[in-house]
């Protein structure tokens, strides 16, 4: 295996591992009462991070299995 393949494998693993943590972050901010402006902003970023990570992971998996 060359260096670029190893980096690619770690990147894919990192993308897949990030999905549950984005989900936990979204759940945390969803259940938190009396959110400040910064917490609302972080909640929004966590939602987008979760959605984009799922979309990019699906597209990467589709390109991997072609």
N, C-alpha and C positions, 0 to 999 in steps of 0.2 A: 504494500500500500504506500502510496506517496503522501506527502504532507497535505496536499489540497483535499484528498479524499478523507483523511482523518479529521480535518477542520470541518468539512461538509457533514460528516457523521455527527460530530459534537454539536453542530449548529441545529441539525434536525432533532436530536435528542433534547436540546435546550428548548426548542420551540414546543415540543410535545409536553415537556415537564412544566412549562410556564402556564399552560392552559388551566390546570387545577388551581394554581396559585392565583391567577387572575380571577377565577371563579370564587375563591375564598375571599379575595379582596372586595369583589363586588357584593358578595353576601354580607360581609362585615359593614360596609358603608350603607347598604340597604337597610340593615337592622338598626344602625346607630341613630339615636334620637338627637335632636337639636344640633344638626350639622352646621359648622361654620362655612363661610364661603370657600375657604381652601379645601375643606373636606368634600364639599359638593363638587368642586373642580376635580379633585382626585377621584371621586366616584365616577365622574364622566369619563376621565381618562382610563380608568379601570374597565369600564364598559367597552369603550372603543378598543382597548388593548386586548380584551378577551375576544371580541368579535373578529378583529383583524388577525389575531393569532390563530383562531380556528380556521378562518378563510385561507391564510397562507399555509397552514399545515395541511389542509385538504389539497390545495393546489400542488404543494410539494410532493405529497403522497401520490397524487395522480400522475405527476411527471416521473416519479420514481418507478411506478409500476407499468409504464407504457412500454 
